[in-house]
Amino acid sequence: MTMPKLKIKKGDKVIVLSGKDKGKQGEVLKVMPRDARVLVQGVNVVKRHQRPTQLDAGGIKEKELPIHISNVAFIDPKDSKPSRVGYKMLKDGRKVRVARRSGEVIDK
């Protein structure tokens, strides 16, 4: 099975479109192309019981779990609303990502 081409990258601001965290916004911490999932800061947070180790005191820790990439949308930098992502070739030959909503260039 081939991996899908993901248009969302680490560091992008995204909004959750569906699920228990619908409407929440956060930054992408990690992208997992093989599973088509992303780890978003402050979204899909669960509690895990951690046994104490030499380095860590243990206790009940909160951590984010990955969500499917189809459940998030890129946030347009111009008007802070959800947008799809497209590609465009610049005059100097670079291929950059653009927000479809406003046409704003995402990659600098």
DSSP file (Angstrom, degrees, kcal/mol; ACC not computed):
  #  RESIDUE AA STRUCTURE BP1 BP2  ACC     N-H-->O    O-->H-N    N-H-->O    O-->H-N    TCO  KAPPA ALPHA  PHI   PSI    X-CA   Y-CA   Z-CA
    1    1 A M              0   0    0      0, 0.0     2,-0.2     0, 0.0     0, 0.0   0.000 360.0 360.0 360.0 132.7    0.0    0.0    0.0
    2    2 A T        -     0   0    0      1,-0.1     0, 0.0     0, 0.0     0, 0.0  -0.575 360.0-112.9 -84.8 147.7    1.4    3.4   -0.9
    3    3 A M        -     0   0    0     -2,-0.2    31,-0.1     1,-0.1    -1,-0.1  -0.585  33.9-115.8 -78.1 138.0    1.5    6.2    1.6
    4    4 A P        -     0   0    0      0, 0.0     2,-0.7     0, 0.0    32,-0.1  -0.381  27.8-107.4 -71.3 152.4   -0.9    9.1    0.9
    5    5 A K        -     0   0    0     -2,-0.1     2,-0.4     2,-0.0     0, 0.0  -0.719  37.7-152.2 -79.7 113.4    0.6   12.6    0.2
    6    6 A L        -     0   0    0     -2,-0.7    25,-0.0     1,-0.1    -3,-0.0  -0.738  15.4-166.0 -93.2 135.0   -0.2   14.6    3.3
    7    7 A K        +     0   0    0     -2,-0.4     2,-0.5     2,-0.0    -1,-0.1   0.468  67.6  83.1 -98.4  -3.5   -0.6   18.3    2.9
    8    8 A I        -     0   0    0     77,-0.0     2,-0.3     4,-0.0    -2,-0.1  -0.871  62.7-171.1-103.1 134.5   -0.4   19.1    6.6
    9    9 A K    >   -     0   0    0     -2,-0.5     3,-1.9     1,-0.1    19,-0.3  -0.760  34.3 -74.9-122.4 166.3    3.1   19.4    8.1
   10   10 A K  T 3  S+     0   0    0     -2,-0.3    19,-0.2     1,-0.2     3,-0.1  -0.340 117.4  28.1 -58.1 134.2    4.6   19.6   11.6
   11   11 A G  T 3  S+     0   0    0     17,-2.4    -1,-0.2     1,-0.3    18,-0.1   0.250  88.1 132.0  96.3 -13.0    4.2   23.1   13.0
   12   12 A D    <   -     0   0    0     -3,-1.9    16,-2.4    15,-0.1     2,-0.5  -0.411  59.2-123.1 -71.2 148.2    0.9   23.9   11.1
   13   13 A K  E     +A   27   0A   0     62,-0.2    62,-2.5    14,-0.2     2,-0.3  -0.830  40.3 177.0 -90.0 126.9   -2.0   25.4   13.0
   14   14 A V  E     -AB  26  74A   0     12,-2.8    12,-2.1    -2,-0.5     2,-0.4  -0.869  24.6-141.6-129.9 162.5   -5.1   23.1   12.5
   15   15 A I  E     -AB  25  73A   0     58,-2.5    58,-2.3    -2,-0.3     2,-0.4  -0.964  25.9-118.6-122.4 142.3   -8.7   22.9   13.7
   16   16 A V  E     - B   0  72A   0      8,-2.5     7,-2.8    -2,-0.4    56,-0.3  -0.682  23.3-171.5 -83.7 128.8  -10.5   19.7   14.6
   17   17 A L        +     0   0    0     54,-3.5     2,-0.3    -2,-0.4    55,-0.2   0.744  63.7  11.8 -92.8 -28.1  -13.5   19.1   12.3
   18   18 A S  S    S+     0   0    0     53,-0.8     3,-0.3     3,-0.1    -1,-0.2  -0.974  88.9  48.8-150.2 162.1  -15.1   16.1   14.1
   19   19 A G  S >  S-     0   0    0     -2,-0.3     3,-1.5     1,-0.2    -3,-0.0  -0.521 100.3 -42.3 103.4-171.9  -15.1   14.0   17.2
   20   20 A K  T 3  S+     0   0    0      1,-0.3    -1,-0.2    -2,-0.2     0, 0.0   0.742 136.9  49.6 -67.2 -22.9  -15.1   14.8   20.9
   21   21 A D  T >  S+     0   0    0     -3,-0.3     3,-2.2     3,-0.1    -5,-0.3   0.067  78.2 155.9-103.4  23.6  -12.6   17.7   20.4
   22   22 A K  T <   +     0   0    0     -3,-1.5    -5,-0.2     1,-0.3     3,-0.1  -0.243  66.8  20.4 -54.4 131.6  -14.5   19.3   17.5
   23   23 A G  T 3  S+     0   0    0     -7,-2.8    -1,-0.3     1,-0.3     2,-0.1   0.168  91.0 129.1  95.4 -17.7  -13.7   23.0   17.2
   24   24 A K    <   -     0   0    0     -3,-2.2    -8,-2.5    -9,-0.1    -1,-0.3  -0.427  44.4-151.1 -72.3 146.9  -10.4   22.9   19.2
   25   25 A Q  E     +A   15   0A   0    -10,-0.2     2,-0.3    -2,-0.1   -10,-0.2  -0.880  26.1 143.8-117.3 151.0   -7.4   24.4   17.6
   26   26 A G  E     -A   14   0A   0    -12,-2.1   -12,-2.8    -2,-0.3     2,-0.4  -0.983  45.8 -87.7-170.3 174.5   -3.8   23.4   18.1
   27   27 A E  E     -A   13   0A   0     -2,-0.3    14,-2.6   -14,-0.2     2,-0.5  -0.766  42.8-112.0 -97.7 141.4   -0.3   23.0   16.5
   28   28 A V  E     +D   40   0B   0    -16,-2.4   -17,-2.4    -2,-0.4    12,-0.2  -0.605  32.8 179.7 -73.8 121.1    0.7   19.8   14.8
   29   29 A L  E     +     0   0B   0     10,-3.5     2,-0.3    -2,-0.5    -1,-0.2   0.791  66.8   3.8 -90.8 -33.0    3.4   18.2   16.9
   30   30 A K  E     -D   39   0B   0      9,-1.2     9,-2.9   -21,-0.1     2,-0.4  -0.990  59.1-148.4-155.5 143.7    4.0   15.1   14.8
   31   31 A V  E     -D   38   0B   0     -2,-0.3     7,-0.2     7,-0.2   -21,-0.1  -0.965   5.3-165.4-116.8 132.4    2.8   13.7   11.4
   32   32 A M  E >>> +D   37   0B   0      5,-3.2     5,-1.9    -2,-0.4     4,-1.1  -0.805   8.9 177.8-117.0  87.7    2.5    9.9   10.9
   33   33 A P  T 345S+     0   0    0      0, 0.0     3,-0.2     0, 0.0    -1,-0.1   0.830  76.6  60.9 -62.8 -33.9    2.2    9.4    7.1
   34   34 A R  T 345S+     0   0    0      1,-0.2    -2,-0.0   -31,-0.1     0, 0.0   0.870 118.6  29.0 -61.4 -37.1    2.1    5.6    7.3
   35   35 A D  T <45S-     0   0    0     -3,-0.7    -1,-0.2     2,-0.2     3,-0.1   0.459 105.5-124.8-100.6  -3.5   -1.0    5.7    9.5
   36   36 A A  T  <5 +     0   0    0     -4,-1.1    33,-2.6     1,-0.2    34,-0.3   0.911  68.2 130.6  56.4  46.3   -2.4    9.0    8.0
   37   37 A R  E   < -DE  32  68B   0     -5,-1.9    -5,-3.2    31,-0.3     2,-0.3  -0.900  43.3-156.6-128.1 156.0   -2.6   10.4   11.6
   38   38 A V  E     -DE  31  67B   0     29,-2.9    29,-2.8    -2,-0.3     2,-0.6  -0.964  15.2-135.7-131.6 150.5   -1.4   13.6   13.3
   39   39 A L  E     -D   30   0B   0     -9,-2.9   -10,-3.5    -2,-0.3    -9,-1.2  -0.932  27.0-167.5-104.8 117.0   -0.6   14.5   16.9
   40   40 A V  E >   -D   28   0B   0     -2,-0.6     3,-1.8    25,-0.4   -12,-0.2  -0.898  26.5-108.9-113.0 134.5   -2.1   17.9   17.7
   41   41 A Q  T 3  S+     0   0    0    -14,-2.6   -14,-0.1    -2,-0.4     3,-0.1  -0.389 100.4   2.3 -63.1 124.5   -1.2   19.8   20.9
   42   42 A G  T 3  S+     0   0    0      1,-0.2     2,-0.4    -2,-0.2     3,-0.3   0.545 106.4 112.3  79.3   8.5   -4.1   19.8   23.4
   43   43 A V  S <  S+     0   0    0     -3,-1.8    22,-0.4     1,-0.2    -3,-0.3  -0.924  76.3   8.3-119.2 141.3   -6.4   17.6   21.3
   44   44 A N  S    S-     0   0    0     -2,-0.4    21,-1.8     1,-0.2     2,-0.4   0.928  83.1-178.0  58.3  49.4   -7.5   14.0   22.1
   45   45 A V  E     +F   64   0C   0     -3,-0.3     2,-0.3    19,-0.2    19,-0.2  -0.652   4.8 179.7 -84.3 131.2   -5.9   14.1   25.6
   46   46 A V  E     -F   63   0C   0     17,-2.7    17,-2.4    -2,-0.4     2,-0.4  -0.869  26.3-118.7-126.2 161.1   -6.1   11.0   27.7
   47   47 A K  E     -F   62   0C   0     -2,-0.3     2,-0.4    15,-0.2    15,-0.2  -0.856  27.1-170.8-102.1 136.1   -4.9   10.1   31.2
   48   48 A R  E     -F   61   0C   0     13,-3.3    13,-3.1    -2,-0.4     2,-0.6  -0.983  22.8-128.6-126.3 136.9   -2.4    7.3   31.7
   49   49 A H  E     -F   60   0C   0     -2,-0.4     2,-0.5    11,-0.2    11,-0.2  -0.759  29.1-160.6 -85.3 121.8   -1.3    5.8   35.0
   50   50 A Q  E     -F   59   0C   0      9,-3.3     9,-2.4    -2,-0.6     3,-0.1  -0.899  11.8-134.9-111.3 126.6    2.5    5.9   35.1
   51   51 A R        -     0   0    0     -2,-0.5     7,-0.2     7,-0.2     5,-0.1  -0.543  36.7-100.1 -74.1 141.7    4.5    3.7   37.4
   52   52 A P        -     0   0    0      0, 0.0     2,-0.2     0, 0.0     5,-0.2  -0.350  45.4-179.4 -64.3 141.9    7.4    5.5   39.2
   53   53 A T        -     0   0    0      3,-2.6    -3,-0.0    -3,-0.1     0, 0.0  -0.700  45.9 -91.7-126.6-177.9   10.9    5.0   37.7
   54   54 A Q  S    S+     0   0    0     -2,-0.2     3,-0.1     1,-0.2    -1,-0.0   0.829 127.6  36.1 -65.8 -30.3   14.3    6.3   38.7
   55   55 A L  S    S+     0   0    0      1,-0.1     2,-0.4     2,-0.0    -1,-0.2   0.764 119.5  45.9 -92.8 -28.3   13.8    9.3   36.4
   56   56 A D        -     0   0    0     -5,-0.1    -3,-2.6     1,-0.1    -1,-0.1  -0.923  65.1-141.8-126.5 142.9   10.1   10.0   36.8
   57   57 A A        -     0   0    0     -2,-0.4     2,-0.1     1,-0.2    -1,-0.1   0.713  42.8-147.4 -73.4 -19.9    7.9   10.2   39.9
   58   58 A G        +     0   0    0     -7,-0.2     2,-0.2    -6,-0.1    -1,-0.2  -0.460  41.0 128.7  84.7-162.3    5.0    8.5   38.2
   59   59 A G  E    S-F   50   0C   0     -9,-2.4    -9,-3.3    -2,-0.1     2,-0.7  -0.678  72.4 -26.4 106.8-163.5    1.3    9.3   38.9
   60   60 A I  E     -F   49   0C   0     -2,-0.2     2,-0.3   -11,-0.2   -11,-0.2  -0.811  67.1-170.9 -94.0 114.5   -1.5   10.1   36.5
   61   61 A K  E     -F   48   0C   0    -13,-3.1   -13,-3.3    -2,-0.7     2,-0.4  -0.798  15.0-140.5-107.6 145.2   -0.1   11.7   33.4
   62   62 A E  E     +F   47   0C   0     -2,-0.3     2,-0.3   -15,-0.2   -15,-0.2  -0.876  28.6 166.1-103.0 137.6   -2.0   13.4   30.6
   63   63 A K  E     -F   46   0C   0    -17,-2.4   -17,-2.7    -2,-0.4     2,-0.3  -0.987  33.9-111.2-147.3 157.4   -0.8   12.9   27.0
   64   64 A E  E     -F   45   0C   0     -2,-0.3   -19,-0.2   -19,-0.2   -20,-0.2  -0.659  24.7-154.2 -88.1 142.6   -2.1   13.5   23.5
   65   65 A L        -     0   0    0    -21,-1.8   -25,-0.4   -22,-0.4   -27,-0.1  -0.840  30.1 -96.0-109.3 154.0   -3.0   10.6   21.2
   66   66 A P        -     0   0    0      0, 0.0     2,-0.3     0, 0.0   -27,-0.2  -0.322  35.2-158.2 -68.3 149.9   -3.0   10.8   17.4
   67   67 A I  E     -E   38   0B   0    -29,-2.8   -29,-2.9   -24,-0.0     5,-0.1  -0.895  32.3 -87.0-123.1 159.4   -6.1   11.6   15.4
   68   68 A H  E >   -E   37   0B   0     -2,-0.3     3,-1.8   -31,-0.2   -31,-0.3  -0.350  31.1-128.1 -68.2 142.9   -6.8   10.8   11.8
   69   69 A I  G >  S+     0   0    0    -33,-2.6     3,-1.3     1,-0.3    -1,-0.1   0.735 105.6  66.3 -65.4 -22.7   -5.7   13.5    9.3
   70   70 A S  G 3  S+     0   0    0    -34,-0.3    -1,-0.3     1,-0.2   -33,-0.1   0.670  94.1  61.1 -72.2 -14.8   -9.2   13.6    7.7
   71   71 A N  G <  S+     0   0    0     -3,-1.8   -54,-3.5   -54,-0.1   -53,-0.8   0.385  98.8  65.8 -93.3   3.6  -10.5   15.0   11.0
   72   72 A V  E <   -B   16   0A   0     -3,-1.3     2,-0.4   -56,-0.3   -56,-0.2  -0.918  61.5-161.1-124.7 153.7   -8.4   18.2   10.9
   73   73 A A  E     -B   15   0A   0    -58,-2.3   -58,-2.5    -2,-0.3    11,-0.1  -0.985  28.1-108.2-131.8 144.3   -8.2   21.2    8.6
   74   74 A F  E     -BC  14  83A   0      9,-0.8     9,-2.8    -2,-0.4     2,-0.6  -0.413  33.0-125.3 -66.6 142.0   -5.5   23.7    8.1
   75   75 A I  E     - C   0  82A   0    -62,-2.5   -62,-0.2     7,-0.2    -1,-0.1  -0.829  22.0-122.8 -95.3 123.3   -6.2   27.2    9.5
   76   76 A D     >  -     0   0    0      5,-3.1     4,-1.9    -2,-0.6     5,-0.3  -0.444  12.9-144.2 -63.0 126.1   -5.9   30.0    7.0
   77   77 A P  T  4 S+     0   0    0      0, 0.0    -1,-0.2     0, 0.0    -2,-0.0   0.733  94.1  56.6 -66.2 -20.4   -3.3   32.5    8.3
   78   78 A K  T  4 S+     0   0    0      1,-0.1    -2,-0.0     3,-0.1    -3,-0.0   0.943 128.4   5.8 -78.2 -49.8   -5.3   35.4    6.8
   79   79 A D  T  4 S-     0   0    0      2,-0.2    -1,-0.1     3,-0.0    -3,-0.1   0.297  91.8-120.4-122.5  10.9   -8.7   35.0    8.4
   80   80 A S  S  < S+     0   0    0     -4,-1.9    -5,-0.0     1,-0.2     3,-0.0   0.813  70.4 126.3  56.0  35.9   -8.2   32.1   10.9
   81   81 A K  S    S-     0   0    0     -5,-0.3    -5,-3.1     1,-0.1    -1,-0.2  -0.846  70.5 -82.8-118.0 159.0  -10.8   29.9    9.3
   82   82 A P  E     +C   75   0A   0      0, 0.0     2,-0.3     0, 0.0    -7,-0.2  -0.302  54.3 174.2 -62.5 141.6  -10.5   26.3    8.0
   83   83 A S  E     -C   74   0A   0     -9,-2.8    -9,-0.8    17,-0.0     2,-0.2  -0.981  30.5-118.8-144.7 154.2   -9.0   26.0    4.5
   84   84 A R        -     0   0    0     -2,-0.3    16,-2.7   -11,-0.1    17,-0.5  -0.510  32.9-122.9 -85.0 165.9   -7.8   23.3    2.2
   85   85 A V  E     +G   99   0D   0     14,-0.2     2,-0.2    -2,-0.2    14,-0.2  -0.933  32.3 171.0-116.7 133.3   -4.2   23.2    1.1
   86   86 A G  E     -G   98   0D   0     12,-3.0    12,-2.7    -2,-0.5     2,-0.3  -0.696  26.4-114.8-126.4-178.1   -3.0   23.4   -2.5
   87   87 A Y  E     -G   97   0D   0     10,-0.2     2,-0.3    -2,-0.2    10,-0.2  -0.899  25.1-179.6-122.4 151.9    0.3   23.8   -4.3
   88   88 A K  E     -G   96   0D   0      8,-2.2     8,-2.8    -2,-0.3     2,-0.5  -0.994  25.1-127.5-149.0 144.0    1.6   26.5   -6.6
   89   89 A M  E     -G   95   0D   0     -2,-0.3     6,-0.2     6,-0.2     2,-0.1  -0.814  26.8-144.7 -92.5 130.0    4.8   27.1   -8.5
   90   90 A L    >   -     0   0    0      4,-3.1     3,-1.7    -2,-0.5    -1,-0.0  -0.378  28.7-101.6 -85.7 170.3    6.5   30.4   -7.9
   91   91 A K  T 3  S+     0   0    0      1,-0.3    -1,-0.1     2,-0.1    -2,-0.0   0.841 121.9  57.0 -60.8 -34.5    8.4   32.5  -10.5
   92   92 A D  T 3  S-     0   0    0      2,-0.1    -1,-0.3     1,-0.1    -3,-0.0   0.409 123.2-103.2 -82.2   5.5   11.7   31.3   -9.1
   93   93 A G  S <  S+     0   0    0     -3,-1.7     2,-0.2     1,-0.3    -2,-0.1   0.436  75.4 137.7  94.0  -0.5   10.7   27.6   -9.6
   94   94 A R        -     0   0    0     -5,-0.0    -4,-3.1     1,-0.0     2,-0.6  -0.569  49.1-137.3 -81.1 143.7    9.9   26.7   -6.0
   95   95 A K  E     +G   89   0D   0     -2,-0.2     2,-0.3    -6,-0.2    -6,-0.2  -0.899  32.2 178.2 -98.7 120.2    6.8   24.6   -5.3
   96   96 A V  E     -G   88   0D   0     -8,-2.8    -8,-2.2    -2,-0.6     2,-0.3  -0.849  30.3-112.0-123.7 157.4    5.0   26.1   -2.2
   97   97 A R  E     -G   87   0D   0     -2,-0.3     9,-2.9   -10,-0.2    10,-0.9  -0.673  33.9-168.5 -84.7 142.1    1.8   25.3   -0.3
   98   98 A V  E     -GH  86 105D   0    -12,-2.7   -12,-3.0    -2,-0.3     2,-0.5  -0.968  26.7-115.4-130.7 148.0   -1.0   27.8   -0.5
   99   99 A A  E  >  -G   85   0D   0      5,-2.7     4,-2.8    -2,-0.3     5,-0.3  -0.715  21.4-149.8 -79.3 124.3   -4.3   28.1    1.4
  100  100 A R  T  4 S+     0   0    0    -16,-2.7    -1,-0.2    -2,-0.5   -15,-0.1   0.812  90.7  61.3 -66.3 -29.5   -7.1   27.6   -1.0
  101  101 A R  T  4 S+     0   0    0    -17,-0.5    -1,-0.2     1,-0.2   -16,-0.1   0.926 127.1   7.1 -64.5 -46.8   -9.4   29.9    0.9
  102  102 A S  T  4 S-     0   0    0     -3,-0.2    -2,-0.2     2,-0.1    -1,-0.2   0.584  92.0-120.4-114.4 -14.1   -7.3   33.1    0.5
  103  103 A G     <  +     0   0    0     -4,-2.8    -3,-0.1     1,-0.3     2,-0.1   0.516  58.3 156.2  82.0   4.7   -4.5   32.1   -1.8
  104  104 A E        -     0   0    0     -5,-0.3    -5,-2.7     1,-0.1     2,-0.4  -0.418  47.6-116.9 -66.8 135.4   -2.0   33.0    0.9
  105  105 A V  B     -H   98   0D   0     -7,-0.2    -7,-0.3     1,-0.2    -1,-0.1  -0.614  27.1-171.4 -76.0 128.4    1.4   31.3    0.6
  106  106 A I        +     0   0    0     -9,-2.9     2,-0.3    -2,-0.4    -1,-0.2   0.921  66.5  63.9 -86.5 -51.0    2.0   29.0    3.6
  107  107 A D              0   0    0    -10,-0.9    -1,-0.0     1,-0.1   -11,-0.0  -0.582 360.0 360.0 -77.9 133.9    5.6   28.0    3.1
  108  108 A K              0   0    0     -2,-0.3    -1,-0.1   -12,-0.0   -12,-0.0   0.431 360.0 360.0 -93.9 360.0    8.1   30.8    3.3
